[in-house]
Structures are given as structure tokens and as C-alpha cells.
Amino acid sequence: MAHIIVFGNEKGGSGKSTTCMHTATALVRSGARVGALDLDLRQRTFSRYMENRQDYATRQGVTLPTPAMTQLPKVDRTELAENENPFDKSLSLAVATLEESCDFIVIDCPGSHTRLSQVAHSLADTLVTPLNDSFVDFDLLAKVEPETGKILGPSVYSEMVWHARQLRAKAGLKPIDWIVLRNRLGAQEMHNKRKMGQALEDLSKRIGFRVAPGFTERVIFRELFPRGMTLLDLKDVGVANLNMSNIAARQEVRELIASLKLPSVEMAV
């Protein structure tokens, strides 16, 4: 069966789709067969990223390693079993189709709580939650006592992940490997970084996730989107002389893939 990687966070602006795109592309470059699903039916950022990639490759006459993006199939409601949810059925059909030919299935969830997102989390072998280095984002994971910083308990998103874990346990599936990425890190505010780092480490022990470094806040990530490019593609389109910032960003991608500890993945980028 394909290994399913879900990128989830109920708050937008965390760099989720960018992280998802770089991960999917890196896996294709490693030689893996990768399928992709975008469950954000409104904004479709991951889908548009992929469309931009295909358009750019066609215009430039180049071949870029690209995941196989699949759309959710339409479901005939008259054929549903009693009490069967059409979103559940559509996602199940899409995953079953991709599993026939893929080693990995990468799923990008919307930045909000939806039925599709909830079901996708229960399918995840690996769950990646990019998180801005801010206590505004941290509030999705845990409730904090404002005066002391003491963690009072899990918040809405953590509770949803807990529910997904319970569903997997009942189905006899292996536990979710949950990774929280400290994404869009800034170069300053060292005091806040230390406080966030300590809070995440404390919470990880309580609710069971791993903490990993994500991507530093860099202009290059925003510039790549209109062309559908990733940092791993620059040499393919003739950009051989990278500046120090771009080299450092590409190394962050390598470190991200290594931190996911995915089965049978050897980076060759």
C-alpha cells in the first residue's frame, strides 16, 4: 500500500502548500512514484501550484519531475449506501485509484476544519503540520495560561488529530507519525523563538508529536509559485549559480525530507 502523507493545519498562511509541493517534488526526484490530492476545494493552492508547473514546463520545453495530481471524483448520491457520506466516498475512491500505481500519496488539506480534512487525517501514515513560529498558531495545538505560559490542555486541532488516531486504532492501522514543523522562521525575535521552542517541546511529550525545523521566511518561496517551481528545480532550468540564501533554502528542503523519516527514501537532489 502507498504511504500517505497528509499536510494539515486549520490555520492558513503557515506555508502548508509550499511545504507540500516541495515534499512531493523531492519524493519524485528520489525515484518514488507519487500521487497528489488537493482537498482545498475553494482556494486550490496546491492544484494551482501544479498547474503553474505544467504550464511553465510546456512554455520552456523542459521536463520537470512532477507528482501525478488527481482530482476527487464526482459521486452519484443515488449509489451511496445508507448513511454513507459523499465526501468520504469520493476521497476513498481517489486514494484507492492512486494506491494502484503510487509509492506515496501526498494530500494537502485546507486551512479550516472540513469533512474531507477530518477523513484525510485518519488516513495519514505521516501527518505534517507546518506552524508559524507564533503563539497565535500555537493556540490551535494547546490552550496556554497567559500569565505563566503553562499548558492547560490540547486545543481544537490537537483534538481532531486525537480523534483521527482513535479511528486508526479501531481499524487496526499503525499509529500516525505526527510532525510539527516550525515554519516561516524569522531571523530575529530570539526570545520568542526560545519560548516557542520550549512550549512545543513540552507539548510534544504530552500529546505525541515530533518537532522538526521547516522553512525560514524567504522571498524565493513566493517567487517560485507563479512558475510552479521548487528549489530543487533551479538547475533544470539553467539556474546554476545560486546565491547563499537559495543554497541555504535548498538545504532546508533536504533536512525537511530527512526529518520525515519516510520509508525507502534516499535524497538525490
C-alpha positions in Angstrom: 0.0 0.0 0.0 1.1 3.6 -0.6 2.4 5.6 2.3 0.0 8.5 2.8 1.5 11.9 3.8 -1.1 14.5 4.9 -0.3 18.2 5.3 -2.8 19.6 7.8 -3.3 22.8 9.8 -6.6 24.5 10.5 -5.0 27.9 10.1 -4.0 29.4 6.8 -0.7 31.2 6.0 1.6 28.6 7.5 3.3 27.7 4.2 1.4 24.4 4.1 1.0 24.1 0.3 4.6 25.3 -0.3 5.9 22.6 2.0 3.6 20.0 0.5 4.8 20.9 -3.1 8.5 20.7 -2.1 8.0 17.4 -0.4 6.1 15.8 -3.3 8.7 17.0 -5.8 11.6 15.8 -3.7 10.0 12.4 -3.5 9.6 12.2 -7.3 13.2 13.2 -7.6 14.2 10.4 -5.3 12.7 7.9 -7.7 9.4 7.3 -5.9 6.0 7.2 -7.7 4.0 10.0 -6.1 0.3 10.8 -6.3 -1.2 14.1 -5.1 -4.6 15.3 -3.9 -5.7 18.8 -3.1 -8.6 18.8 -0.6 -8.9 22.6 -0.5 -11.8 22.8 -3.0 -12.1 26.6 -2.7 -8.5 28.1 -2.8 -6.9 25.1 -4.6 -3.4 26.5 -3.9 -1.7 23.1 -4.3 -3.6 22.5 -7.5 -2.7 25.9 -8.9 0.9 25.4 -8.0 0.9 22.1 -10.0 -0.9 23.8 -13.0 1.7 26.6 -13.0 4.4 23.9 -13.1 2.9 22.2 -16.1 2.4 25.4 -18.0 5.9 26.6 -17.3 7.5 23.3 -18.4 5.5 23.4 -21.6 6.5 27.0 -22.4 10.2 26.3 -21.6 10.3 23.0 -23.4 11.7 21.2 -20.3 10.7 18.1 -18.4 10.3 18.6 -14.7 9.8 15.7 -12.2 6.1 16.1 -11.2 3.7 14.2 -9.0 0.6 12.8 -10.5 -2.2 15.1 -9.4 -5.6 13.5 -9.2 -9.0 15.3 -8.8 -11.6 14.0 -6.4 -14.2 12.0 -8.5 -17.8 13.0 -8.5 -20.1 10.7 -6.6 -23.6 9.8 -7.6 -25.5 10.2 -4.4 -28.1 7.7 -5.6 -25.5 5.0 -5.4 -24.4 5.7 -1.8 -25.2 3.2 0.9 -27.4 4.3 3.7 -25.7 7.0 5.9 -22.7 7.0 3.6 -21.1 10.4 3.2 -20.3 11.5 -0.4 -17.1 13.2 0.7 -15.9 10.0 2.4 -16.7 8.0 -0.7 -15.0 10.5 -3.1 -11.8 10.5 -1.1 -11.8 6.8 -0.7 -12.1 6.3 -4.4 -9.3 8.8 -5.2 -6.9 7.1 -2.7 -7.8 3.6 -3.9 -7.0 4.7 -7.5 -3.7 6.2 -6.6 -2.6 3.3 -4.4 -2.6 1.1 -7.5 0.4 2.9 -9.0 2.0 5.1 -6.3 4.5 4.6 -3.5 3.4 7.8 -1.8 0.2 9.8 -1.8 0.6 13.4 -0.7 -2.5 15.2 0.4 -2.9 18.9 1.1 -5.7 19.9 3.4 -7.5 23.2 3.6 -6.7 25.7 6.3 -10.0 25.1 8.0 -12.0 22.2 9.5 -13.8 20.3 6.8 -15.2 16.7 6.5 -12.6 15.9 3.8 -9.8 17.2 6.0 -11.0 15.1 9.0 -11.2 11.9 7.0 -7.8 12.6 5.4 -6.2 12.9 8.8 -7.5 9.4 9.7 -5.8 8.0 6.6 -2.4 9.6 7.3 0.6 7.4 7.9 2.6 10.6 8.3 1.0 13.9 9.3 2.9 17.1 8.7 1.6 20.3 10.5 3.5 23.4 9.4 3.2 26.1 12.1 4.3 29.7 12.0 6.6 30.5 14.9 3.9 32.3 16.8 1.7 31.7 19.8 -1.2 32.7 17.6 -0.6 29.5 15.7 0.3 27.5 18.8 -3.2 28.2 20.1 -4.5 25.6 17.6 -2.4 23.0 19.4 -2.9 23.9 23.0 -4.5 26.2 25.5 -2.0 28.2 27.4 -2.3 30.1 30.7 -1.4 33.7 29.7 0.5 34.7 32.8 2.6 31.7 33.4 2.7 30.1 29.9 1.6 26.8 31.5 0.0 24.4 29.0 -3.6 23.8 30.2 -4.5 21.2 27.6 -5.0 20.4 23.9 -6.9 22.7 21.6 -9.2 22.2 18.6 -6.7 20.9 16.1 -4.9 18.5 18.5 -8.3 17.1 19.5 -9.1 16.5 15.8 -5.8 14.6 15.4 -6.5 12.6 18.6 -9.9 11.6 17.1 -8.1 10.5 13.8 -5.7 8.4 15.9 -8.6 6.7 17.7 -10.2 5.8 14.3 -7.0 4.3 13.1 -6.5 2.3 16.2 -10.0 0.9 15.9 -9.3 -0.1 12.3 -6.1 -1.9 13.4 -3.8 0.5 11.5 -0.4 1.7 12.6 -0.2 5.0 14.6 0.2 8.3 12.8 3.7 9.7 12.8 2.9 13.4 13.6 5.5 16.0 12.8 5.0 19.7 13.7 7.2 22.0 11.6 8.4 25.3 12.9 7.8 27.1 9.6 8.5 30.6 8.3 11.1 31.2 10.9 12.4 34.8 11.1 16.0 35.9 11.7 15.2 37.9 14.8 13.0 37.7 17.9 15.3 35.2 19.5 13.4 35.4 22.9 10.1 34.5 21.2 11.9 31.6 19.3 13.1 30.2 22.6 9.7 30.4 24.2 8.0 28.8 21.2 10.7 26.1 21.1 10.3 25.2 24.7 6.5 25.3 24.5 6.4 22.9 21.5 8.9 20.5 23.2 6.8 20.4 26.3 3.6 19.9 24.4 5.1 17.2 22.1 5.7 15.0 25.1 2.1 15.4 26.3 0.2 14.8 23.0 2.7 12.8 21.0 4.3 14.6 18.0 7.8 15.3 16.8 9.2 18.8 16.3 11.2 19.5 13.2 12.6 22.6 11.5 10.7 23.8 8.5 11.5 26.7 6.1 12.9 30.1 7.0 10.9 33.1 5.8 12.4 33.8 2.3 11.3 35.8 -0.7 12.4 32.9 -3.0 9.4 30.7 -1.9 6.9 33.4 -3.0 8.7 33.9 -6.3 8.7 30.2 -7.3 4.9 29.8 -7.1 3.9 31.6 -10.4 6.2 29.2 -12.4 5.3 26.2 -10.3 8.9 25.7 -9.5 10.6 24.4 -6.3 14.1 25.0 -5.1 15.0 21.6 -6.4 14.3 22.5 -10.0 16.5 25.5 -10.5 19.4 23.7 -12.1 17.0 22.0 -14.5 16.0 25.4 -16.0 19.5 26.8 -16.2 19.9 28.5 -12.8 23.3 27.1 -11.8 24.7 29.9 -9.7 22.6 30.1 -6.6 23.1 32.8 -4.1 23.8 31.9 -0.4 20.2 32.3 0.6 18.9 30.0 -2.1 21.5 27.4 -1.2 20.5 27.6 2.4 16.9 27.2 1.5 17.6 24.2 -0.6 19.4 22.6 2.3 16.3 23.2 4.4 14.3 21.1 1.9 16.8 18.3 2.3 16.6 18.5 6.0 12.8 18.5 5.9 12.7 15.3 3.9 15.2 13.6 6.2 13.2 14.7 9.3 10.1 12.9 7.9 11.8 9.6 8.1 9.8 8.1 5.2 10.3 4.5 4.2 12.8 3.8 1.3 13.6 7.4 0.5 17.1 8.4 -0.4 17.5 12.0 -1.5 19.3 12.6 -4.7 18.8 16.4 -5.1 
